[in-house]
């Protein structure tokens, strides 16, 4: 919330929007904002369902371990 002597404004900084039913970040905090700053890196893409994404992630890890490889997971909420 940004306040001055005469008024207040609600300002929200958001991550990527568009994927429903996220595990960590909820989109219900976007109500009643005066200004919203949104990341739009993947804004032009249709996101696949979460179970499909989780299965792909699991398969990649299993295959990497079977091949003797390593798995590096970068820290980025709901991006990895």
Secondary structure in CASP SS format (residue, H / E / C, confidence):
PFRMAT SS
TARGET T0000
AUTHOR 0000-0000-0000
METHOD secondary structure of the structure
MODEL  1
X C 1.00
X E 1.00
X E 1.00
X C 1.00
X C 1.00
X C 1.00
X C 1.00
X E 1.00
X E 1.00
X C 1.00
X E 1.00
X E 1.00
X E 1.00
X E 1.00
X C 1.00
X C 1.00
X C 1.00
X C 1.00
X C 1.00
X C 1.00
X C 1.00
X C 1.00
X C 1.00
X C 1.00
X C 1.00
X C 1.00
X C 1.00
X H 1.00
X H 1.00
X H 1.00
X C 1.00
X C 1.00
X C 1.00
X C 1.00
X E 1.00
X E 1.00
X E 1.00
X E 1.00
X C 1.00
X C 1.00
X C 1.00
X C 1.00
X C 1.00
X C 1.00
X C 1.00
X C 1.00
X C 1.00
X C 1.00
X C 1.00
X H 1.00
X H 1.00
X H 1.00
X H 1.00
X H 1.00
X H 1.00
X H 1.00
X H 1.00
X H 1.00
X H 1.00
X H 1.00
X H 1.00
X H 1.00
X H 1.00
X H 1.00
X H 1.00
X H 1.00
X C 1.00
X C 1.00
X C 1.00
X C 1.00
X C 1.00
X C 1.00
X C 1.00
X C 1.00
X C 1.00
X C 1.00
X C 1.00
X C 1.00
X C 1.00
X C 1.00
END
